[in-house]
Amino acid sequence: MSTPLAPAYVSPWERLTAAALAYADASDDEEEFAKARDRLRKAAMAYARTAPAHPMPPAPFAPRVRKARTPGQLELWPGQAERP
């Protein structure tokens, strides 16, 4: 009964973030590295279950329009005529 309890996270995103940071900080010890990798895998699976099943709707189409030159706009190279 002396083993500490695992920390409780508010959201699956916080759990995934903590697992990713622990994976990045894992030492070269094979056992610790394997535990960190397994923890990250499980956190990613838990986060994927909470993700919405439907993808985000596409953004509304906005056609690109060329800006018309206004008379008050400065020329880039004064004195040179525009080429046809």
C-alpha positions, 0 to 999 in steps of 0.5 A: 500500500505504499505505492503512490496513486497515479495522478488524476488528469482533468482531460485526456489532452492533459494526460496525453501531454504529460505522457508525451513529456515523460516519453521525451524525458525518459532515460536510456534505461530500456525498462523506463523507456518501454514504460514511457512509450506504453504510457504514451500509446495508451494516452493517445488511444484514450484521447482518440476515443474522445475526439469527435467522430465527424471531421470539422466542416470545410471552411466556406469558399472565398474566391480570390479577387485581384485588387484593383489599382487605386490612383493613390497607390505608389508605383514600385519603380517610378519612371518605368512603364508597365510591360504589356 
